[in-house]
Amino acid sequence: MAEINLKEVQQGDVVQIDPESHARFAACLMVVTDVKNWGLQGYIIVPGVTGSDRAYYRVNNGGYAKVGVAKWLRGDEAADKWLREGNSDG
């Protein structure tokens, strides 16, 4: 996988986790919460989980590919209101 310059990744970006580097979350999409000199911290949404629906994870440099920017982040007022009103995708 090509090395990504950390300056190209910022909070709110979405990266895909390299399946060869990280078996547990192979090919999952992660929302970046922090950019560190060693890599990224972020979370993966786990649908259908009661309580915490986020799996927090760390990915070393070279263990991910940037795929875009998250349009909505959990914790956004609109997304939280939508969920409080009993909406779901399922």
Secondary structure, 3 states (H helix, E strand, C coil): CCCCCHHHCCCCEEEEECCCCCCCCCCCEEEEEEEECCEEEEEEECCCCCCCCEEEEEEECCCEEEEEECCCCCCCHHHHHHHHCCCCCC
